[in-house]
Amino acid sequence: MNARTAISVPQDVLKLSERLAKKLKLSRSAVFARAVKRLGEEYDEQEFIARVNAVCAEVDTSVDPLMKTYQRERLRKNE
């Protein structure tokens, strides 16, 4: 279900939306809808990364010394 709304945008944004709509063969509304959806996805991703980084700041994320030794030995065997 679509909802109608009226928004005010700068003239250059309106012109850009018209060019994109023509190039992508979409309506201006579809261009704005895609843009908002993409911005929301990017924001959600940035928020997720920030939460992961916050956890990493509190938890020791360094590689276990035994694992380092094991990996080094495996790499030598593969060379």
C-alpha positions in Angstrom: 0.0 0.0 0.0 1.4 3.4 -1.0 1.0 6.5 1.1 1.0 10.0 -0.4 3.1 12.8 1.0 4.4 16.2 -0.1 8.1 17.1 0.5 10.2 20.2 -0.2 13.6 19.6 -1.7 16.3 21.9 -3.1 16.0 22.5 -6.8 19.2 20.6 -7.6 17.9 17.5 -5.8 14.6 17.8 -7.7 16.6 18.0 -11.0 18.7 15.1 -10.0 15.7 13.0 -9.2 14.2 13.8 -12.6 17.4 12.8 -14.4 17.6 9.5 -12.4 13.9 8.8 -12.9 14.3 9.2 -16.7 17.6 7.2 -16.8 16.2 4.4 -14.6 12.7 4.5 -16.2 11.1 5.1 -12.8 8.8 7.6 -11.3 10.3 10.4 -9.2 8.4 8.8 -6.3 10.2 5.5 -6.9 13.5 7.3 -7.0 12.9 9.0 -3.6 11.6 5.7 -2.2 14.7 3.8 -3.3 17.0 6.6 -1.9 15.3 6.6 1.5 15.3 2.8 1.7 19.0 2.7 0.8 19.9 5.4 3.3 18.0 3.4 6.0 19.9 0.3 5.1 23.2 2.1 5.3 22.3 3.7 8.6 21.3 0.2 10.0 24.7 -1.2 8.8 26.6 1.7 10.4 24.7 1.2 13.6 25.4 -2.5 13.6 29.2 -1.9 13.0 29.2 0.6 15.9 27.6 -2.0 18.2 30.2 -4.6 17.1 33.0 -2.2 17.7 31.7 -1.3 21.1 31.7 -5.0 22.1 35.2 -5.5 20.6 36.4 -2.6 22.7 35.3 -4.4 25.9 36.3 -8.0 24.9 39.8 -9.3 24.1 39.7 -9.9 20.4 43.3 -10.7 19.9 44.3 -14.1 18.4 45.1 -16.8 20.9 48.9 -17.4 21.0 48.4 -21.1 20.4 46.3 -20.4 17.4 48.9 -18.1 16.0 51.6 -20.8 16.4 49.3 -23.3 14.7 48.5 -21.0 11.8 52.2 -20.2 11.3 53.1 -23.9 11.2 50.3 -24.6 8.7 51.4 -21.8 6.5 55.0 -23.1 6.5 53.7 -26.6 5.5 51.7 -25.2 2.6 54.6 -23.2 1.2 
